[in-house]
Amino acid sequence: MPRRLREGRVSIESSGFAGVVLSSGCCTVCIDVVEPRACSFSFYTHRHPRHVPREGLPEGAY
């Protein structure tokens, strides 16, 4: 079950095993989100099946 913290216009929500989604207005930043469908930006801390998209990261990404 995702957990969410909201302060004003900013929200932080857990996603999956270790993912975090930060949202404010129309911008969404995803960190270690396996299915980043509605993310404006996606960041990954390291390559791990539960931390990256199922299709993997693009070539050259780190």
RATA-V921423 format. One record per residue. N is the residue number from 0. RES is the residue in one small letter. SS is DSSP state (@ for helix, = for strand, . for the rest). OMEGA is omega in whole degrees, 0 to 359 (NA if undefined). D_FIRST is the distance of its C-alpha to the first C-alpha in Angstrom with 2 decimals. Layout:
n = {N | N}
res = {RES | RES}
ss = {SS | SS}
omega = {OMEGA | OMEGA}
d_first = {D_FIRST | D_FIRST}
This chain:
n = {0 | 1 | 2 | 3 | 4 | 5 | 6 | 7 | 8 | 9 | 10 | 11 | 12 | 13 | 14 | 15 | 16 | 17 | 18 | 19 | 20 | 21 | 22 | 23 | 24 | 25 | 26 | 27 | 28 | 29 | 30 | 31 | 32 | 33 | 34 | 35 | 36 | 37 | 38 | 39 | 40 | 41 | 42 | 43 | 44 | 45 | 46 | 47 | 48 | 49 | 50 | 51 | 52 | 53 | 54 | 55 | 56 | 57 | 58 | 59 | 60 | 61}
res = {m | p | r | r | l | r | e | g | r | v | s | i | e | s | s | g | f | a | g | v | v | l | s | s | g | c | c | t | v | c | i | d | v | v | e | p | r | a | c | s | f | s | f | y | t | h | r | h | p | r | h | v | p | r | e | g | l | p | e | g | a | y}
ss = {. | . | . | = | = | = | = | . | . | = | = | = | = | = | = | . | . | . | = | = | = | = | = | = | . | . | = | = | = | = | = | . | . | . | . | . | . | . | . | . | = | = | = | . | . | . | . | . | . | . | . | . | . | . | . | . | . | . | . | . | . | .}
omega = {180 | 175 | 184 | 174 | 181 | 176 | 183 | 181 | 182 | 175 | 176 | 183 | 175 | 181 | 179 | 185 | 184 | 185 | 177 | 178 | 177 | 183 | 174 | 182 | 182 | 182 | 178 | 178 | 180 | 178 | 180 | 178 | 185 | 180 | 185 | 185 | 187 | 183 | 174 | 180 | 178 | 178 | 180 | 184 | 176 | 181 | 179 | 184 | 181 | 182 | 182 | 178 | 182 | 179 | 179 | 179 | 176 | 178 | 179 | 179 | 176 | NA}
d_first = {0.00 | 3.82 | 6.51 | 9.82 | 13.39 | 16.24 | 19.93 | 22.47 | 22.02 | 19.77 | 15.98 | 13.91 | 10.33 | 8.47 | 8.50 | 8.53 | 10.36 | 12.30 | 12.30 | 12.86 | 13.91 | 16.68 | 18.08 | 21.31 | 23.38 | 23.74 | 22.87 | 19.60 | 19.56 | 17.17 | 17.35 | 16.50 | 14.50 | 15.21 | 15.48 | 17.05 | 18.19 | 18.63 | 19.42 | 22.83 | 22.93 | 21.18 | 21.78 | 21.27 | 22.09 | 23.38 | 23.62 | 21.17 | 19.58 | 15.97 | 17.10 | 19.27 | 19.44 | 20.44 | 23.91 | 24.33 | 25.64 | 28.87 | 32.07 | 32.99 | 29.53 | 28.60}
